[in-house]
Amino acid sequence: MIWKRLGALLLFPVQMVYLVVKAAVCLVLPPKLRDLSRENVLVTGGGRGIGRHLAREFARRGARKIILWGRTEKCLKETTEEIRMMGTECHYFICDVGNREEVYRQAKAVREKVGDITILVNNAAVVHGKSLMDSDDDALLKSQHINTLGQFWTTKAFLPRMLELQNGHIVCLNSVLALSAIPGAIDYCTSKASSYAFMESLTLGLLDCPGVNATTVLPFHTSTEMFQGMRIRFPSLFPPLKPETVARRTVEAVQLNQAFLLLPWTMHVLVILKSILPQAALEEIHKFSGSYTCMNTFKGRT
């Protein structure tokens, strides 16, 4: 037993070096992308914003069927028609992911009408965009129910069948604000941090589940209606991401089976700085970059 533990201890650093070298090689060599032609993809919040672009991107890359969930039928219907025009089978269901009973009911309807879901994209989210003392209690609860608990319900609804099939992928459209919060969006930052912990735990829990994986995407500010009015001090240095870029990189990450994706790559620097700088220095960075006051002009989706 002692020799076995000693061997494992000596082998561990070798494994770490191998994995780092392997990752470096993969950055240089052209990657082999997963074939999506047999996948049924469900996108929550799929009627507009990043969700609509995700539906387009999955269809463009050959997904077999696209299923859209959302709360606004007009947007869902428009996106569904657009995907069908691209030659991909598409269906929509009105569903509030913050409502547990509704999620389970619509998940059953999807299985009966469309078939098994093999890629679940948890994209639906809301933002209240106010400080704690200015926030409405019901709005705060709504953020937590949709942004965080909604992922519990959708994952519980579809993951068991993925495990049976040994084929599945859980995707979470998170935010860099899960790692670095800002004032004026306390509901959103809190819910996204919880969502990040959920996905990190889920990803580790799936290590022993063959054929089932997870991807968490943490993008910087993206130019969608949801964050309309948000202002960055140096937009030329830190331009907002385009939703189509986030969608493209997200689908690529699924095809590469990438567990975590920060967008853009410069966000890795932010994570490193948070790990080594004192709090006073981080506060000055927030003030200098304008993230301290970026929500002062927030309007949100109209």
C-alpha positions, 0 to 999 in steps of 0.5 A: 500500500505504501509503495502504491501511494508513493508511485502515485505521488511520483506519477502525479507531476508527470501527469501534470506536465503531460496534460500541459504539453498536450494542451499546448500542442492542441493550441497549435494543431488544427482541432478535431471538432465533434460532429453535431449531425446526430445531436438534438440541441435545446437552448433556453432563452432561445428566442433572442439575444445570444440564445438566438445566435446560439440556435443559428450557430448550432444549425449552421454546424449541422445539428439535427434538431433545435429546440427553443425555450423561452417566455416570449412566444413572438421571439420564439416563433421568429427564431424558429422560422429562421432556423427552419429556413436554414434547413434545420428542424426546429421547435419551440416551447413556452417555458419559464425555467424559474418555474420547476413544475413548468420545466418538468412538464415541458421537458416531458413534452419535448421528449414526447414530441421531439425526442431525447435532448443530447445538448442542453444549453442553459442560456436564459438569464435576467438582470435587475440592474440595481443596488441592493437597497434599491432592488425590489424583493420580487425582482431579486428572487426572479434573478435567482430563480431564472439564473441559478435555480433554473439550471438545477431544474433543466439539468435534473430534467434532461441529465438522467437520460443523457447518462443512460444514453452515455451521450450528452452535454450540459452547457452554461452561458455564464458571465465573467461577473461570476468571477469579478462582481461590479456594483449595480448588478448585485442580483446578476453577479450573485446568481452567476457566481452561484451558477458558476459553482453549480457548473464547476461541481457538475463538471467534476461530478461527470468525470466518471460518466462516459460520454457526458460532459459540460462546458461553462462559458464566461464572456465579458460584456456582450452587446445585447438588449439585456445590458442596454445602457451599460457603459465601459470607460475605455470601449476602444480598449475593452469593446463589448463582445458581439453575440454572434462571436460568443455563440460561435466560440460557445459551439466550438467549445462544445465541439472541442469538449472544452470545460471552461471558456473565458471570453476574450482571452484577456479575462484570464489576466483579470483572474490572475490579478484577483489572485495576487493583488491586494483588495485596495489595488483591485478597487483602483482597477475598478475605478480606473476601468470604469466598472465601478460606475458602468451600471449608472446608465443601465437601462436594460431590455425594453 
